[in-house]
Amino acid sequence: MTTADPVSPAGSTGRSVSWGVIATGSIAARVTQDLALLEDAVLQAVSSRSDPSARAFAERFGFAASYYDDGDTTGWKQLLADPRVEVVYIATPHAQHHAVALAALEAGKHVLCEKPLTMNAREARQLVECARDRGLFLMEAVWTRFLPSFRRALEVVESGEIGTVRWIQADLGFPAPYDSTSRLWDPAAGGGALLDLAVYPLTWALAALGEPQALSARGVLNSNGVDLQNALTLTYDGGAHAQLTTSIGADCPSVITISGTDGWLRTSAPLFNPGELIIQPRQGTLRREQFDVVGHGFSYELREVMRCLQAGLTESAVMPLNDTLRVMDLLDDARHQMGLKYANDDGQAYPTGPA
């Protein structure tokens, strides 16, 4: 069966909202393609390090203004000074999220920031405190939480159709060729599997089982201190477990299985944007539910930002800031157990991991 989302995120839900986009990389382009689908979204400004990149991005998507590093002021600081920009989407590398988002909030802008929100929980708490003190909207862009397939999966779990959840198994990974110029292999940019990928299986596990009693983490680090893959085990009161693996060295199935006392549910790949759910009740017939998304699928989280701003809300009930903080705490705990450290933590040098 095919399950359609009853309301398209592209339709207007209120007044126009003016956007600025900081960075012009591949993720910024995909998200902006979906942003352009929203009837009440105004593409006001984009910033990049270079003038050609900023201009090309602006022309491609129809932004009214473009900013770039001119030797005196960075492009994103110029964008934040633009009074016509109401909310910014931040798509810079991980290590820049904190500084850019903090500057945006201090400039009075609402913020949607790519995941992970920051490199560690301390930085995340500073952003949350700043947003709350200033009465500004802040949200981490965990787009999976807004997808029709994710929402439907939680409906199935909460309905009791598969009983009480006892076991979750998820993996997400791909073999990434080593590239010394890529942020994925750069410890200063938060490279590695954990920050780039683990938020997705963690999002599923926490939604289905809630806060774990304990977390156990193991990982493999290269000589530069970048984690190649990791395994996280979440344990819960009552005996439930979740086993979550992410990797930049292995080609993984990239699915999640949620097993209960009366059946199980599995996603298609990739688990961060599944187009199908496979549901097997213990006493019933296996069925498959298919899902279509608008655009690339980012339109749902973008609609939530728009809806919140139009309603005068400073936080999303679907992606609350406390959920971001608890995930950042778990990631910090996992890194501590793995021996994975970033300069953002306390200004100290990066460690040399095992070969």
Secondary structure, DSSP 8 states (H G I E B T S, - for coil): -EE--SS-TTS--SS-EEEEEE--SHHHHHHHHHHTT-TTEEEEEEEESSHHHHHHHHHHHT-SEEEE--SSS-HHHHHHT-TT--EEEE-S-GGGHHHHHHHHHHTT-EEEEESSSSSSHHHHHHHHHHHHHHT--EEEE-GGGGSHHHHHHHHHHHHTTT-SEEEEEEEEE------TTSGGG-GGGT-SHHHHHTHHHHHHHHHHH-S-SEEEEEEEE-TTS-EEEEEEEEE-TTS-EEEEEEESSS-----EEEEETTEEEEE-S-TTS-SEEEEEETTS--EEEEE--STTTTHHHHHHHHHHHHTT-SS-SSS-HHHHHHHHHHHHHHHHHHT---HHHHS--------
